[in-house]
Amino acid sequence: MHIRTSRFPEPTPPNHPWSGTGLSAAMTGVVSGARRRAVRDGDRHVDTAHLLHSLVESDPEVREAFDGGPRLAKVLGYLVQRSIGYGLSWQGTQEDSGAFPAVREPAGEGWSPSAAAALDRAARAALSRGEPYADGLDLLAALVADPRCRAVEVLERAGVAAEWLAGRAAVSGSQR
């Protein structure tokens, strides 16, 4: 199994808050929830699994994209287990799937490169469809677009194919 982290732990950077650029008020809340979860879990960086967890808990449209309770329940189960066993190998390491260029601005320090890139992709997706702010489905699509990120690893372990979920998010998003 491929570990999706860098080899050497990085020193803990200051945790600057996300600027909220390109995100709706609801998505700013998701980002804040992900940061709180990372701090509570003792993680050095907010990563894509933190974002997925906060997003699934906060956004009804994202929950609908999972097409029913069993898939969603299994994903939430893995996310909840993160701090009590599953995911402990991630502690002390920074997520960087290498699939997308790392975006340091506006995310800043305290964010994994994969999480920062996902937030940037979500904001760009909203702009490409003429909306000033990204919503939950934009962020979900951005997360599953990186096949080597921690969020996709959680989905795979829960038996949810990222490609299938991306399609569901696209269909739901077209109905906005």
N, C-alpha and C positions, 0 to 999 in steps of 0.2 A: 504494500500500500504506500502510495506517495504522500509524504507529509508536506503540507502546503504552507510551510513557514521558512523563514531564512534560517541558516545554520546557527548564527550567533545572536544571542539576545542583545537587544539594544538598550542603552540606558533609558530610563523613564523620562520622556520629555514633559514639559509643562503641558497641562491640559487646557488649551485655549478653547473656548466655546466655538461651535460652528457658527459662521456668520449668518446663515439663513439665506444666503444669496441663491435665488432661483428656486426656493422651496416655498410652498404654501404654508400658511399658519399651522395646518394640521401636520404637515411633514416636518416642520420645525419642532413640533412636539414629539414626533417619532424620533428625530435625531437626539433631542434632549433625553428621551427615555433610553435610547441606546447608550448614551454617555453614562447615565446613572447606573445602568446594568453593568457596564464595563468596570466602573469604580467599585460597585458592590461585589463583583466577582473577583476583584483584585487584578484585573487585566491591565496591561500597560497601554494598550491602544483599543479604541473602538474599532471593531472589525465588522465584516459583512454579516456574520452570524448575529451579532448584537443588533444590527440594523434589521435583519429579518425578524428577529424575535419581537422587537418593538413594533415593527410594521404589522405583523400578524395580530398582535394584541390590540392595536389601535385602529385599524382600518377595515371596516366591514366589506368594502369592495375587494380588498385583497383576500379576505377570508372566503368570499364567494368564489374567487378564482380557483380555489382548491377543490371546488365541486363536491362539497359534502364533508361531513364530520370526521369520518375515519382517517382520511389523509391528513387533514388539519390537526387532528388529535395526536397522530403519530409524530408529526413535525414538531408540535409544541412539546411533546414528551421528550424528544431529543434536545430541544432548546433548554428546557427546564433542567435536564440532567447535566447540562454543560458544567455547572459549578460544583457538581457532586461526583464527578467521575469522567463522563464523556466530555472531552474537550480540555481536560487538565493538561494534556501534552501541549496545548496551545499557549499556556501561561508562560510568560517570560520570553515569548517570541513575537515577532511582528509578521502579520499576514501580508504577503506580497505574492500573488499568483503569477505575476509576470505576464499575464495575458493582455493587459492594457498598460499603457504608460502610466506611471505614478503621477498623480496630480497633487501637488503640495498646496496650491492656492486654489480656492480660498479655504480649503479644509484645514491647513496648518498642522502643527504638531499635535499629537494625541490621537491621530487617525491612522489606521493602516493604509498603505498605498491602495489596496484593493477597495476599501471602503470609500476613500476619497474619490477614486476614479468612478465608483458606482454613483455617488452623489452628483458628480459632474455630468455623467451620462444621463442621469434622470433629468437634470436641469436642461441639458441640451435637447433631450427628447421633447420636453414641453415646448421649448422655443421653436422646434422644428414643426410643430403642429399649430403654432401661433398662440400658445398660451404663455403667460409670463412666469408661471410657477409650476413646478413638478408636483404631481400628486402620488398617492400610494402605488397606483398601477405603474407609473413611470419608474418609481424606485424598484418595484418588484421586477420589472423587465430588465432594469439595469443590473440588478443583483444576479439574475439567472443568465445574463449574457456572458458572465465570466465563469467558464466551466471549471476553473481550478480554485475558486474562492471557497471560503469556509461555509458560506451560506449554501452553496450548491452541494458541498460535502454533507451538510446536515440533511438537505433534501434527498440526496441519494441514499443515505442511510435509512431514511424514513420511507423509502420506496417511491418517492415522487420524482419523476423525470423532469429535469430542468427544461428540456425542449417542450414537453407537454404543458408545463406551467407557463412558459413564455407564450405559447399559443393561446392559452386561456386568458392570460393578462391582456394580450392583443385584442382578443374578441371583446372582452369586457371593456377595454379602453375605447374601442371603436363605438361603443354604445353610450359614451359620455354625452 
